[in-house]
Structure formats: C-alpha cells, structure tokens
Amino acid sequence: MAIVTATEVTIYTDVSCSAGTTTLTLLIPIVQERINYITNNFFLTDMYMGGTVTFNATAGTIVAGSDWSVEGFTAGDEIYIYNSYRNDGYLTVGSVSTVTLTVSSSDTIINEPSGRSVLVSVVTWPNALKYIAAQMVKYDYDDRPERAPGVLSKTLGPYSVGYGTAGFMPTSFGYPQEYIASLSVYTIARLN
C-alpha cells in the first residue's frame, strides 16, 4: 500500500476519480519518493528483521534465517527493504510462512546473491501524511505552473514575460512552501 491511494486523493482534493485514476496512480510513487527525500524518513517501525536473506524472483519470496511471523510480519503489511543489492524499496506482504515471506502478486523482486545483511521493516504511514501527499499529487496533476522553479522570465521572439520575485521562494521539487512546511514534523535530520 502506498502513502496514499488514488481514491484518497479524490477524497482529499477536488480531482475527480474518473479524471485521472491512472495518472494519479503513476504520480503517487513519485510524490512518495519525494516525501522520503524531503523528510529523510522512510516511516519504518520498530518491527523489523535484519540479517542475511535470499530473494527468489520466480517464487516471489524472501527467505530469512528467522521466522517472519514470530517477528510480527503478517499478510498485507507494507515493508521497506534496505541494503539489498537490487531490491531496496517498498513492497507489500502477500503471505508469511515461517522463514518464507511471499510478496504481493502486484510486486516484483529480483534474484540477488545472499550473504549481505539486509534490513526489512514494516512501514506505517501517519494518517495526517495522507492529506499532505494527496495535496502534492493534486499539485503535480492540476496546479503545477508551466515554468520551472527559479525561472524568473522567458522570451520567445518578440514575446517576453517576467515573473518577478515577489512572493517567490524556491522549495524542494517546486512544491508550495505550505506543503514543505507541513512535512517538517516528519523530518529526520541528515548526518553528513
């Protein structure tokens, strides 16, 4: 499950579901990735398993040395994989059977060598974040201006237009300042 669904975007905004369900579905992972970057937060929980795992693309499974169910993983959980060779990212759990976790049929994994210590964590998206994500999706779908952030004028032949600087404050990915500010409560400091 993503940070927000296309249906939730239509509930929280004035974008109609029939107007762009496919487009909204494609924009949601982009917005989710941007929120992860802006906040430096992957919304991991303290329910995780770390260690050597084996990814089997054909079976759609992740095999670990410990029992997934004992660690609290259940079908329907959204998980985040970190430090793998090829499978870092969000997936949904289809089923759990002792040391074998099968991913949802809508997700894919890639075969990779075992032996690397990988972290797999259950993800929890705060409900308040759904509203912010929906507004960002709507902004990308409906409201984003034609000009790129930081562009103050454009000229085409004799036609020229200036945007001025009044009220212009560049933000991450060009989103309005109020969206970026509302993410501050979820931000984790970056250590350089």
Contact map, one row per residue, 1 for C-alpha under 8 A:
111110000000000000000000000000000000000000000000000000000000000000000000000001000000000000110000000000000000000000000000000000000000000000000000000000000000000000000000000000000000000000000000
111110000000000000000000000110010000000000000000000000000000000000000000000000000000000000000000000000000000000000000000000000000000000000000000000000000000000000000000000000000000000000000000
111110000000000000000000000100010000000000000000000000000000000000000000000000000000000000000000000000000000000000000000000010001100100000000000000000000000000000000000000000000000000000000000
111111011000000000000000000100000000000000000000000000000000000000000000000000000000000000000000000000000000000000000000000000000100110000000000000000000000000000000000000000000000000000000000
111111111000000000000000100100000000000000000000000000000000000000000000000000000000000000000000000000000000000000000000000000000000000000000000000000000000000000000000000000000000000000000000
000111111100000010001001100100000000000000000000000000000000000000000000000000000000000000000000000000000000000000000000000000000000000000000000000000000000000000000000000000000000000000000000
000011111110000010000000000000000000000000000000000000000000000000000000000000000000000000000000000000000000000000000000000000000000000000000000000000000000000000000000000000000000000000000000
000111111111000000000000000000000000000000000000000000000000000000000000000000000000000000000000000000000000000000000000000000000100010000000000000000000000000000000000000000000000000000000000
000111111111101000000001000000000000000000000000000000000000000000000000000000000000000000000000000000000000000000000000000000000010011011000000000000000000000000000000000000000000000000000000
000001111111111110000000000000000000000000000000000000000000000000000000000000000000000000000000000000000000000000000000000000000000000000000000000000000000000000000000000000000000000000000000
000000111111110000000000000000000000000000000000000000000000000000000000000000000000000000000000000000000000000000000000000000000000000000000000000000000000000000000000000000000000000000000000
000000011111110000000000000000000000000000000000000000000000000000000000000000000000000000000000000000000000000000000000000000000010011000000000000000000000000000000000000000000000000000000000
000000001111111000000000000000000000000000000000000000000000000000000000000000000000000000000000000000000000000000000000000000000000011001000000000000000000000000000000000000000000000000000000
000000000111111100000000000000000000000000000000000000000000000000000000000000000000000000000000000000000000000000000000000000000000000000000000000000000000000000000000000000000000000000000000
000000001100111110110000000000000000000000000000000000000000000000000000000000000000000000000000000000000000000000000000000000000000000001000000000000000000000000000000000000000000000000000000
000000000100011111110000000000000000000000000000000000000000000000000000000000000000000000000000000000000000000000000000000000000000000000000000000000000000000000000000000000000000000000000000
000001100100001111111000000000000000000000000000000000000000000000000000000000000000000000000000000000000000000000000000000000000000000000000000000000000000000000000000000000000000000000000000
000000000000000111111000000000000000000000000000000000000000000000000000000000000000000000000000000000000000000000000000000000000000000000000000000000000000000000000000000000000000000000000000
000000000000001111111000000000000000000000000000000000000000000000000000000000000000000000000000000000000000000000000000000000000000000000000000000000000000000000000000000000000000000000000000
000000000000001111111111000000000000000000000000000000000000000000000000000000000000000000000000000000000000000000000000000000000000000000000000000000000000000000000000000000000000000000000000
000001000000000011111111100000000000000000000000000000000000000000000000000000000000000000000000000000000000000000000000000000000000000000000000000000000000000000000000000000000000000000000000
000000000000000000011111110000000000000000000000000000000000000000000000000000000000000000000000000000000000000000000000000000000000000000000000000000000000000000000000000000000000000000000000
000000000000000000011111111000000000000000000000000000000000000000000000000000000000000000000000000000000000000000000000000000000000000000001000000000000000000000000000000000000000000000000000
000001001000000000011111111100000000000000000000000000000000000000000000000000000000000000000000000000000000000000000000000000000000000010001000000000000000000000000000000000000000000000000000
000011000000000000001111111110000000000000000000000000000000000000000000000000000000000000000000000000000000000000000000000000000000000000000000000000000000000000000000000000000000000000000000
000000000000000000000111111111000000000000000000000000000000000000000000000000000000000000000000000000000000000000000000000000000000000000000000000000000000000000000000000000000000000000000000
000000000000000000000011111111100000000000000000000000000000000000000000000000000000000000000000000000000000000000000000000000000000000010011000000000000000000000000000000000000000000000000000
011111000000000000000001111111110000000000000000000000000000000000000000000000000000000000000000000000000000000000000000000000000000100010000000000000000000000000000000000000000000000000000000
010000000000000000000000111111111000000000000000000000000000000000000000000000000000000000000000000000000000000000000000000000000000000000000000000000000000000000000000000000000000000000000000
000000000000000000000000011111111100000000000000000000000000000000000000000000000000000000000000000000000000000000000000000000000000000000000000000000000000000000000000000000000000000000000000
000000000000000000000000001111111110000000000000000000000000000000000000000000000000000000000000000000000000000000000000000000000000100110000000000000000000000000000000000000000000000000000000
011000000000000000000000000111111111000000000000000000000000000000000000000000000000000000000000000000000000000000000000000000000000100000000000000000000000000000000000000000000000000000000000
000000000000000000000000000011111111100000000000000000000000000000000000000000000000000000000000000000000000000000000000000000000000000000000000000000000000000000000000000000000000000000000000
000000000000000000000000000001111111110000000000000000000000000000000000000000000000000000000000000000000000000000000000000000000000000000000000000000000000000000000000000010000000000000000000
000000000000000000000000000000111111111110000000000000000000000000000000000000000000000000000000000000000000000000000000000000000000100000000000000000000000000000000000000000000000001000000000
000000000000000000000000000000011111111111000000000000000000000000000000000000000000000000000000000000000000000000000000000000000000000000000000000000000000000000000000000000000000000000000000
000000000000000000000000000000001111111110000000000000000000000000000000000000000000000000000000000000000000000000000000000000000000000000000000000000000000000000000000000000000000000000000000
000000000000000000000000000000000111111100000000000000000000000000000000000000000000000000000000000000000000000000000000000000000000000000000000000000000000000000000000000100000001001000100000
000000000000000000000000000000000011111110000000000000000000000000000000000000000000000000000000000000000000000000000000000000000000000000000000000000000000000000000000000000000000001101110000
000000000000000000000000000000000011111111000000000000000000000000000000000000000000000000000000000000000000000000000000000000000000000000000000000000000000000000000000000000000000000000111100
000000000000000000000000000000000011101111110000000000000000000000000000000000000000000000000000000000000000000000000000000000000000000000000000000000000000000000000000000000000000000001110000
000000000000000000000000000000000001000111110000000000000000000000000000000000010000000000000000000000000000000000000000001000000000000000000000000000000000000000000000000000000000000000000000
000000000000000000000000000000000000000011111000000000000000000000000000000000000000000000000000000000000000000000000000001110000000000000000000000000000000000000000000000000000000000000000000
000000000000000000000000000000000000000011111100000000000000000000000000000000010000000000000000000000000000000000000000111100000000000000000000000000000000000000000000000000000000000000000000
000000000000000000000000000000000000000000111111000000000000000000000000000000000000000000000000000000000000000000000000111100000000000000000000000000000000000000000000000000000000000000000000
000000000000000000000000000000000000000000011111000000000000000000000000000000000000000000000000000000000000000000000000110000000000000000000000000000000000000000000000000000000000000000000000
000000000000000000000000000000000000000000001111100000000000000000000011100000000000000000000000000000000000000000000000110000000000000000000000000000000000000000000000000000000000000000000000
000000000000000000000000000000000000000000001111110000000000000000000010000000000000000000000000000000000000000000000011110000000000000000000000000000000000000000000000000000000000000000000000
000000000000000000000000000000000000000000000011111000000000000000010010000000000000000000000000000000000000000000000011100000000000000000000000000000000000000000000000000000000000000000000000
000000000000000000000000000000000000000000000001111100000000000000000000000000000000000000000000000000000000000000001111000000000000000000000000000000000000000000000000000000000000000000000000
000000000000000000000000000000000000000000000000111110000000000110000000000000000000000000000000000000000000000000011110000000000000000000000000000000000000000000000000000000000000000000000000
000000000000000000000000000000000000000000000000011111000000000110000000000000000000000000000000000000000000000001111100000000000000000000000000000000000000000000000000000000000000000000000000
000000000000000000000000000000000000000000000000001111100000011110000000000000000000000000000000000000000000000001111100000000000000000000000000000000000000000000000000000000000000000000000000
000000000000000000000000000000000000000000000000000111110000011100000000000000000000000000000000000000000000001111000000000000000000000000000000000000000000000000000000000000000000000000000000
000000000000000000000000000000000000000000000000000011111001111000000000000000000000000000000000000000000000111111000000000000000000000000000000000000000000000000000000000000000000000000000000
000000000000000000000000000000000000000000000000000001111111110000000000000000000000000000000000000000000000111100000000000000000000000000000000000000000000000000000000000000000000000000000000
000000000000000000000000000000000000000000000000000000111111100000000000000000000000000000000000000000000001111000000000000000000000000000000000000000000000000000000000000000000000000000000000
000000000000000000000000000000000000000000000000000000011111100000000000000000000000000000000000000000000000000000000000000000000000000000000000000000000000000000000000000000000000000000000000
000000000000000000000000000000000000000000000000000000011111100000000000000000000000000000000000000001000000000000000000000000000000000000000000000000000000000000000000000000000000000000000000
000000000000000000000000000000000000000000000000000000111111110000000000000000000000000000000000000001101001100000000000000000000000000000000000000000000000000000000000000000000000000000000000
000000000000000000000000000000000000000000000000000000111111111000000000000000000000000000000000000111100000100000000000000000000000000000000000000000000000000000000000000000000000000000000000
000000000000000000000000000000000000000000000000000011110001111100000000000000000000000000000000000111100000000000000000000000000000000000000000000000000000000000000000000000000000000000000000
000000000000000000000000000000000000000000000000000011100000111110000000000000000000000000000000001110000000000000000000000000000000000000000000000000000000000000000000000000000000000000000000
000000000000000000000000000000000000000000000000001111000000011111110000000000000000000000000000001100000000000000000000000000000000000000000000000000000000000000000000000000000000000000000000
000000000000000000000000000000000000000000000000001110000000001111100000000000000000000000000000001000000000000000000000000000000000000000000000000000000000000000000000000000000000000000000000
000000000000000000000000000000000000000000000000000000000000000111110000000000000000000000000000011000000000000000000000000000000000000000000000000000000000000000000000000000000000000000000000
000000000000000000000000000000000000000000000000000000000000000111111110000000000000000000000000111100000000000000000000000000000000000000000000000000000000000000000000000000000000000000000000
000000000000000000000000000000000000000000000000100000000000000101111111110000000000000000000001111110000000000000000000000000000000000000000000000000000000000000000000000000000000000000000000
000000000000000000000000000000000000000000000000000000000000000000111111110000000000000000000001110000000000000000000000000000000000000000000000000000000000000000000000000000000000000000000000
000000000000000000000000000000000000000000000000000000000000000000111111100000000000000000000000010000000000000000000000000000000000000000000000000000000000000000000000000000000000000000000000
000000000000000000000000000000000000000000000011100000000000000000111111100000000000000000000000000000000000000000000000000000000000000000000000000000000000000000000000000000000000000000000000
000000000000000000000000000000000000000000000010000000000000000000011111110000000000000000000000000000000000000000000000000000000000000000000000000000000000000000000000000000000000000000000000
000000000000000000000000000000000000000000000010000000000000000000011111111010000000000000000001000000000000000000000000010000000000000000000000000000000000000000000000000000000000000000000000
000000000000000000000000000000000000000000000000000000000000000000011001111110000000000000001011000000000000000000000000000000000000000000000000000000000000000000000000000000000000000000000000
000000000000000000000000000000000000000000000000000000000000000000000000111110000000000000011111000000000000000000000000000000000000000000000000000000000000000000000000000000000000000000000000
000000000000000000000000000000000000000000000000000000000000000000000000011111000000000000011110000000000000000000000000000000000000000000000000000000000000000000000000000000000000000000000000
000000000000000000000000000000000000000000000000000000000000000000000000111111100000000000011000000000000000000000000000011000000000000000000000000000000000000000000000000000000000000000000000
100000000000000000000000000000000000000000000000000000000000000000000000000111110000000001111000000000000000000000000000011100000000000000000000000000000000000000000000000000000000000000000000
000000000000000000000000000000000000000000000000000000000000000000000000000011111000000001111000000000000000000000000001111000000000000000000000000000000000000000000000000000000000000000000000
000000000000000000000000000000000000000001010000000000000000000000000000000001111100000111100000000000000000000000000001111000000000000000000000000000000000000000000000000000000000000000000000
000000000000000000000000000000000000000000000000000000000000000000000000000000111111001111100000000000000000000000000111100000000000000000000000000000000000000000000000000000000000000000000000
000000000000000000000000000000000000000000000000000000000000000000000000000000011111001110000000000000000000000000000111000000000000000000000000000000000000000000000000000000000000000000000000
000000000000000000000000000000000000000000000000000000000000000000000000000000001111100100000000000000000000000000011110000000000000000000000000000000000000000000000000000000000000000000000000
000000000000000000000000000000000000000000000000000000000000000000000000000000001111111100000000000000000000000000011100000000000000000000000000000000000000000000000000000000000000000000000000
000000000000000000000000000000000000000000000000000000000000000000000000000000000011111100000000000000000000000110000000000000000000000000000000000000000000000000000000000000000000000000000000
000000000000000000000000000000000000000000000000000000000000000000000000000000000001111100000000000000000000011100000000000000000000000000000000000000000000000000000000000000000000000000000000
000000000000000000000000000000000000000000000000000000000000000000000000000000001101111110000000000000000000110000000000000000000000000000000000000000000000000000000000000000000000000000000000
000000000000000000000000000000000000000000000000000000000000000000000000000000011111111111000000000000000000000000000000000000000000000000000000000000000000000000000000000000000000000000000000
000000000000000000000000000000000000000000000000000000000000000000000000000000011100001111100000000000000000000000000000000000000000000000000000000000000000000000000000000000000000000000000000
000000000000000000000000000000000000000000000000000000000000000000000000000001111000000111110000000000000000000000000000000000000000000000000000000000000000000000000000000000000000000000000000
100000000000000000000000000000000000000000000000000000000000000000000000000001111000000011111000000000110010000000000000000000000000000000000000000000000000000000000000000000000000000000000000
100000000000000000000000000000000000000000000000000000000000000000000000001111100000000001111100000000110010000000000000000000000000000000000000000000000000000000000000000000000000000000000000
000000000000000000000000000000000000000000000000000000000000000000000000011111100000000000111111000011110000000000000000000000000000000000000000000000000000000000000000000000000000000000000000
000000000000000000000000000000000000000000000000000000000000000000000000001100000000000000011111000011111000000000000000000000000000000000000000000000000000000000000000000000000000000000000000
000000000000000000000000000000000000000000000000000000000000000000000000011100000000000000001111100011110000000000000000000000000000000000000000000000000000000000000000000000000000000000000000
000000000000000000000000000000000000000000000000000000000000000000011000111000000000000000001111111111000000000000000000000000000000000000000000000000000000000000000000000000000000000000000000
000000000000000000000000000000000000000000000000000000000000000000111000000000000000000000000011111110000000000000000000000000000000000000000000000000000000000000000000000000000000000000000000
000000000000000000000000000000000000000000000000000000000000000001111100000000000000000000000001111110000000000000000000000000000000000000000000000000000000000000000000000000000000000000000000
000000000000000000000000000000000000000000000000000000000000001111110000000000000000000000000001111110000000000000000000000000000000000000000000000000000000000000000000000000000000000000000000
000000000000000000000000000000000000000000000000000000000000111100110000000000000000000000000001111111000000000000000000000000000000000000000000000000000000000000000000000000000000000000000000
000000000000000000000000000000000000000000000000000000000000111000010000000000000000000000001111111111100000000000000000000000000000000000000000000000000000000000000000000000000000000000000000
000000000000000000000000000000000000000000000000000000000011110000000000000000000000000000001111000111110000000000000000000000000000000000000000000000000000000000000000000000000000000000000000
000000000000000000000000000000000000000000000000000000000001110000000000000000000000000000111110000011111011000000000000000000000000000000000000000000000000000000000000000000000000000000000000
000000000000000000000000000000000000000000000000000000000000000000000000000000000000000000111110000001111111000000000000000000000000000000000000000000000000000000000000000000000000000000000000
000000000000000000000000000000000000000000000000000000000001000000000000000000000000000000000100000000111111000000000000000000000000000000000000000000000000000000000000000000000000000000000000
000000000000000000000000000000000000000000000000000000000000000000000000000000000000000000000000000000011111000000000000000000000000000000000000000000000000000000000000000000000000000000000000
000000000000000000000000000000000000000000000000000000000000000000000000000000000000000000110000000000111111100000000000000000000000000000000000000000000000000000000000000000000000000000000000
000000000000000000000000000000000000000000000000000000001001000000000000000000000000000000000000000000111111110000000000000000000000000000000000000000000000000000000000000000000000000000000000
000000000000000000000000000000000000000000000000000000111001100000000000000000000000001000000000000000000011111000000000000000000000000000000000000000000000000000000000000000000000000000000000
000000000000000000000000000000000000000000000000000000111000000000000000000000000000011000000000000000000001111100000000000000000000000000000000000000000000000000000000000000000000000000000000
000000000000000000000000000000000000000000000000000001111000000000000000000000000000010000000000000000000000111110000000000000000000000000000000000000000000000000000000000000000000000000000000
000000000000000000000000000000000000000000000000000001110000000000000000000000000000110000000000000000000000011111000000000000000000000000000000000000000000000000000000000000000000000000000000
000000000000000000000000000000000000000000000000000001100000000000000000000000000000100000000000000000000000001111110000000000000000000000000000000000000000000000000000000000000000000000000000
000000000000000000000000000000000000000000000000000111100000000000000000000000000000000000000000000000000000000111110000000000000000000000000000000000000000000000000000000000000000000000000000
000000000000000000000000000000000000000000000000000110000000000000000000000000000000000000000000000000000000000011111000000000000000000000000000000000000000000000000000000000000000000000000000
000000000000000000000000000000000000000000000000001110000000000000000000000000000011000000000000000000000000000011111100000000000000000000000000000000000000000000000000000000000000000000000000
000000000000000000000000000000000000000000000000011110000000000000000000000000000011000000000000000000000000000000111110000000000000000000000000000000000000000000000000000000000000000000000000
000000000000000000000000000000000000000000000000011110000000000000000000000000001111000000000000000000000000000000011111000000000000000000000000000000000000000000000000000000000000000000000000
000000000000000000000000000000000000000000000001111000000000000000000000000000001110000000000000000000000000000000001111100000000000000000000000000000000000000000000000000000000000000000000000
000000000000000000000000000000000000000000000001110000000000000000000000000000111100000000000000000000000000000000000111110000000000000000000000000000000000000000000000000000000000000000000000
000000000000000000000000000000000000000000011111100000000000000000000000000000111000000000000000000000000000000000000011111000000000000000000000000000000000000000000000000000000000000000000000
000000000000000000000000000000000000000000011111000000000000000000000000100011110000000000000000000000000000000000000001111100000000000000000000000000000000000000000000000000000000000000000000
000000000000000000000000000000000000000001111000000000000000000000000000000011110000000000000000000000000000000000000000111110000000000000000000000000000000000000000000000000000000000000000000
000000000000000000000000000000000000000000111000000000000000000000000000000001000000000000000000000000000000000000000000011111000000000000000000000000000000000000000000000000000000000000000000
001000000000000000000000000000000000000000100000000000000000000000000000000000000000000000000000000000000000000000000000001111101100000000000000000000000000000000000000000000000000000000000000
000000000000000000000000000000000000000000000000000000000000000000000000000000000000000000000000000000000000000000000000000111111100000000000000000000000000000000000000000000000000000000000000
000000000000000000000000000000000000000000000000000000000000000000000000000000000000000000000000000000000000000000000000000011111110000000000000000000000000000000000000000000000000000000000000
000000000000000000000000000000000000000000000000000000000000000000000000000000000000000000000000000000000000000000000000000001111111000000000000000000000000000000000000000000000000000000000000
001000000000000000000000000000000000000000000000000000000000000000000000000000000000000000000000000000000000000000000000000011111111100000000000000000000000000000000000000000000000001000000000
001100010000000000000000000000000000000000000000000000000000000000000000000000000000000000000000000000000000000000000000000011111111110000000000000000000000000000000000000000000000000000000000
000000001001000000000000000000000000000000000000000000000000000000000000000000000000000000000000000000000000000000000000000000111111111000000000000000000000000000000000000000000000000000000000
000000000000000000000000000000000000000000000000000000000000000000000000000000000000000000000000000000000000000000000000000000011111111100000000000000000000000000000000000000000010011000000000
001100000000000000000000000100110010000000000000000000000000000000000000000000000000000000000000000000000000000000000000000000001111111110000000000000000000000000000000000000000000000000000000
000100011001100000000000000000000000000000000000000000000000000000000000000000000000000000000000000000000000000000000000000000000111111111000000000000000000000000000000000000000000000000000000
000000001001100000000000000000000000000000000000000000000000000000000000000000000000000000000000000000000000000000000000000000000011111111100000000000000000000000000000000000000010000000000000
000000000000000000000000000000100000000000000000000000000000000000000000000000000000000000000000000000000000000000000000000000000001111111110000000000000000000000000000000000100010000000000000
000000001000000000000001001100100000000000000000000000000000000000000000000000000000000000000000000000000000000000000000000000000000111111111000000000000000000000000000000000000000000000000000
000000001000101000000000000000000000000000000000000000000000000000000000000000000000000000000000000000000000000000000000000000000000011111111110000000000000000000000000000000000000000000000000
000000000000000000000000000000000000000000000000000000000000000000000000000000000000000000000000000000000000000000000000000000000000001111111111000000000000000000000000000000100000000000000000
000000000000000000000000001000000000000000000000000000000000000000000000000000000000000000000000000000000000000000000000000000000000000111111111000000000000000000000000000000000000000000000000
000000000000000000000011001000000000000000000000000000000000000000000000000000000000000000000000000000000000000000000000000000000000000011111111000000000000000000000000000000000000000000000000
000000000000000000000000000000000000000000000000000000000000000000000000000000000000000000000000000000000000000000000000000000000000000001111111000000000000000000000000000000000000000000000000
000000000000000000000000000000000000000000000000000000000000000000000000000000000000000000000000000000000000000000000000000000000000000001111111100000000000000000000000000000000000000000000000
000000000000000000000000000000000000000000000000000000000000000000000000000000000000000000000000000000000000000000000000000000000000000000111111110000000000000000000000000000000000000000000000
000000000000000000000000000000000000000000000000000000000000000000000000000000000000000000000000000000000000000000000000000000000000000000000011111100000000000000000000000000000000000000000000
000000000000000000000000000000000000000000000000000000000000000000000000000000000000000000000000000000000000000000000000000000000000000000000001111100000000000000000000000000000000000000000000
000000000000000000000000000000000000000000000000000000000000000000000000000000000000000000000000000000000000000000000000000000000000000000000000111110100000000000000000000000000000000000000000
000000000000000000000000000000000000000000000000000000000000000000000000000000000000000000000000000000000000000000000000000000000000000000000000111111100000000000000000000001000000000000000000
000000000000000000000000000000000000000000000000000000000000000000000000000000000000000000000000000000000000000000000000000000000000000000000000001111100000000000000000011011000000000000000000
000000000000000000000000000000000000000000000000000000000000000000000000000000000000000000000000000000000000000000000000000000000000000000000000000111110000000000000000010000000000000000000000
000000000000000000000000000000000000000000000000000000000000000000000000000000000000000000000000000000000000000000000000000000000000000000000000001111111100000000100000000000000000000000000000
000000000000000000000000000000000000000000000000000000000000000000000000000000000000000000000000000000000000000000000000000000000000000000000000000001111100000001111000000000000000000000000000
000000000000000000000000000000000000000000000000000000000000000000000000000000000000000000000000000000000000000000000000000000000000000000000000000000111110000111110000000000000000000000000000
000000000000000000000000000000000000000000000000000000000000000000000000000000000000000000000000000000000000000000000000000000000000000000000000000000111111000111000000000000000000000000000000
000000000000000000000000000000000000000000000000000000000000000000000000000000000000000000000000000000000000000000000000000000000000000000000000000000001111111110000000000000000000000000000000
000000000000000000000000000000000000000000000000000000000000000000000000000000000000000000000000000000000000000000000000000000000000000000000000000000000111111100000000000000000000000000000000
000000000000000000000000000000000000000000000000000000000000000000000000000000000000000000000000000000000000000000000000000000000000000000000000000000000011111100000000000000000000000000000000
000000000000000000000000000000000000000000000000000000000000000000000000000000000000000000000000000000000000000000000000000000000000000000000000000000000011111100000000000000000000000000000000
000000000000000000000000000000000000000000000000000000000000000000000000000000000000000000000000000000000000000000000000000000000000000000000000000000000011111110000000000000000000000000000000
000000000000000000000000000000000000000000000000000000000000000000000000000000000000000000000000000000000000000000000000000000000000000000000000000000001111111111000000000000000000000000000000
000000000000000000000000000000000000000000000000000000000000000000000000000000000000000000000000000000000000000000000000000000000000000000000000000000001110001111100000000000000000000000000000
000000000000000000000000000000000000000000000000000000000000000000000000000000000000000000000000000000000000000000000000000000000000000000000000000000011100000111110000000000000000000000000000
000000000000000000000000000000000000000000000000000000000000000000000000000000000000000000000000000000000000000000000000000000000000000000000000000000111000000011111000000000000000000000000000
000000000000000000000000000000000000000000000000000000000000000000000000000000000000000000000000000000000000000000000000000000000000000000000000000000011000000001111101000000000000000000000000
000000000000000000000000000000000000000000000000000000000000000000000000000000000000000000000000000000000000000000000000000000000000000000000000000000010000000000111111000000000000000000000000
000000000000000000000000000000000000000000000000000000000000000000000000000000000000000000000000000000000000000000000000000000000000000000000000000000000000000000011111000000000000000000000000
000000000000000000000000000000000000000000000000000000000000000000000000000000000000000000000000000000000000000000000000000000000000000000000000000000000000000000001111100000000000000000000000
000000000000000000000000000000000000000000000000000000000000000000000000000000000000000000000000000000000000000000000000000000000000000000000000000000000000000000011111110000000000000000000000
000000000000000000000000000000000000000000000000000000000000000000000000000000000000000000000000000000000000000000000000000000000000000000000000000000000000000000000011111000001000000000000000
000000000000000000000000000000000000000000000000000000000000000000000000000000000000000000000000000000000000000000000000000000000000000000000000000011000000000000000001111101000000000000000000
000000000000000000000000000000000000000000000000000000000000000000000000000000000000000000000000000000000000000000000000000000000000000000000000000010000000000000000000111111111001000000000000
000000000000000000000000000000000000010000000000000000000000000000000000000000000000000000000000000000000000000000000000000000000000000000000000000000000000000000000000011111100001000000000000
000000000000000000000000000000000100000000000000000000000000000000000000000000000000000000000000000000000000000000000000000000000000000000000000000010000000000000000000001111100000000000000000
000000000000000000000000000000000000000000000000000000000000000000000000000000000000000000000000000000000000000000000000000000000000000000000000000110000000000000000000011111110000000000000000
000000000000000000000000000000000000000000000000000000000000000000000000000000000000000000000000000000000000000000000000000000000000000100100000000000000000000000000000001111111011000000000000
000000000000000000000000000000000000000000000000000000000000000000000000000000000000000000000000000000000000000000000000000000000000000000000000000000000000000000000000001001111111000000000000
000000000000000000000000000000000000000000000000000000000000000000000000000000000000000000000000000000000000000000000000000000000000000000000000000000000000000000000000101000111111100000000000
000000000000000000000000000000000000000000000000000000000000000000000000000000000000000000000000000000000000000000000000000000000000000000000000000000000000000000000000000000011111110000000000
000000000000000000000000000000000000000000000000000000000000000000000000000000000000000000000000000000000000000000000000000000000001001100000000000000000000000000000000000000111111111000000000
000000000000000000000000000000000000010000000000000000000000000000000000000000000000000000000000000000000000000000000000000000000000000000000000000000000000000000000000001100111111111100000000
000000000000000000000000000000000000000000000000000000000000000000000000000000000000000000000000000000000000000000000000000000000000000000000000000000000000000000000000000000001111111100000000
000000000000000000000000000000000000000000000000000000000000000000000000000000000000000000000000000000000000000000000000000000000001000000000000000000000000000000000000000000000111111110000000
000000000000000000000000000000000010011000000000000000000000000000000000000000000000000000000000000000000000000000000000000000001001000000000000000000000000000000000000000000000011111111100000
000000000000000000000000000000000000001000000000000000000000000000000000000000000000000000000000000000000000000000000000000000000000000000000000000000000000000000000000000000000001111111100000
000000000000000000000000000000000000000000000000000000000000000000000000000000000000000000000000000000000000000000000000000000000000000000000000000000000000000000000000000000000000011111100000
000000000000000000000000000000000000001010000000000000000000000000000000000000000000000000000000000000000000000000000000000000000000000000000000000000000000000000000000000000000000001111110000
000000000000000000000000000000000000011110000000000000000000000000000000000000000000000000000000000000000000000000000000000000000000000000000000000000000000000000000000000000000000001111111000
000000000000000000000000000000000000001110000000000000000000000000000000000000000000000000000000000000000000000000000000000000000000000000000000000000000000000000000000000000000000000001111100
000000000000000000000000000000000000000100000000000000000000000000000000000000000000000000000000000000000000000000000000000000000000000000000000000000000000000000000000000000000000000000111110
000000000000000000000000000000000000000100000000000000000000000000000000000000000000000000000000000000000000000000000000000000000000000000000000000000000000000000000000000000000000000000011111
000000000000000000000000000000000000000000000000000000000000000000000000000000000000000000000000000000000000000000000000000000000000000000000000000000000000000000000000000000000000000000001111
000000000000000000000000000000000000000000000000000000000000000000000000000000000000000000000000000000000000000000000000000000000000000000000000000000000000000000000000000000000000000000000111
